[in-house]
Amino acid sequence: MREHKSTTERMTKAERRRAGCHRITAYWLADGFRMKLLANFLECEHNVIPRSFDEALYVCTRG
């Protein structure tokens, strides 16, 4: 697990709003995913740093 936070993760709610970060709604999509494979794909193809909590991946994105 990563020990440091990204710049976006260190921002306050107001700073994220000013920077153009948006809230994301999560939807249940399937019975299962290969989470590590999905996290690697998101990191490589979409230049985001996924964080895993319980059975969900979270990413900070810019709109």
Backbone hydrogen bonds, N-H to C=O, Kabsch-Sander energy under -0.5 kcal/mol:
donor,donor_aa,acceptor,acceptor_aa,energy
10,R,6,S,-1.4
11,M,7,T,-0.7
11,M,8,T,-0.8
16,R,12,T,-2.5
17,R,13,K,-2.0
18,R,14,A,-2.3
19,A,15,E,-2.0
20,G,16,R,-0.6
20,G,17,R,-1.0
21,C,16,R,-2.6
22,H,61,T,-0.7
29,L,27,Y,-0.6
35,M,33,F,-1.2
38,L,34,R,-2.6
39,A,35,M,-2.8
40,N,36,K,-2.3
41,F,37,L,-2.2
42,L,38,L,-2.6
43,E,39,A,-2.3
44,C,40,N,-2.6
45,E,41,F,-3.0
46,H,41,F,-0.5
46,H,42,L,-1.6
47,N,43,E,-0.7
48,V,42,L,-1.0
51,R,58,Y,-2.8
53,F,51,R,-0.5
53,F,56,A,-2.4
56,A,53,F,-2.2
58,Y,51,R,-2.9
61,T,59,V,-0.5
63,G,20,G,-1.7
